[in-house]
Amino acid sequence: MPESIAGIASVLVSGLFIITFVVQAFERFTPAAKAGYLGPLAPYRPVHRLDIVVFISPSERGLYVVKRVIGTPGDHIQLRDRVVYVNGKPEPEPYVKYLTNSRDFYRDNFPSVSPDGVTNVTPEWPAVLRQNIQNGELVVPPHSYFAMGDDREVSLDSRYWGFIPEENVIGRPLFIYWSFDTPDDQYQHTEMSERVKFIGHVILHFFDKTRWNRMFRLVH
């Protein structure tokens, strides 16, 4: 029995090390012209509105983020009392989850409410935001995307840190193979010692904090 437990622990530690330090759980694709000499080895299609994409955060260097693309270049974006309007039409969003009835004037009425002084808004965003507003709507500039999270109440997204540059987009996630209840500020702990400590936390709480109902779900 001890040998069996030790074997499971060894596999778990090895897997966590690989996931944390070596590989990323997403399909890579190229948001540029298709390379003919690679053919099917480098599948390509441009980013579409409502795609869920993996990208490098514009505000946190080296941080990989997953969000849904709400606006592509030229799209006009506006939120009115939580409802998203794209190019003047309300967007049906069956994937969006609101857990409470809490209201946030800036978050729910974007971009009509000024971001000045709003918590979690990056310092550069207010000026960029004002430069891209036309008739009360945010217009997505060329080679950029506007993205938001499906958990709309708790999502730090383009409303807070701005547009995603085209070159920051890396790929599209395929499925969730493992989901863990991670502390909200874990992404800020980037030192090697902190990451090793987090692996220990995962091993200790693997069974009680793994979100089993989300495992192996397709991302769409």
Buried (B, 14 or more C-beta within 10 A) or exposed (E): EEEEEEEEEEEBBEEBEEBEEEEEBBBEBBBEEEEEEEEEEEEEEEBEBBBBBBBBBBBBEEEBBBBBBBBBBEBBBBBEEBEBBBEEEEBEBEEBEEEEEEEBEBBBBBBBBEBEEBEEBBEEBBEEBEEBBEEEBBBBBEEBBBBBBBEBBEBBBBBBBBBBBBEBBBBBBEEBEBBBEEEEEEBEEEEEEEBEEBBEBBEEEBEEEBEEEEEEEEBE
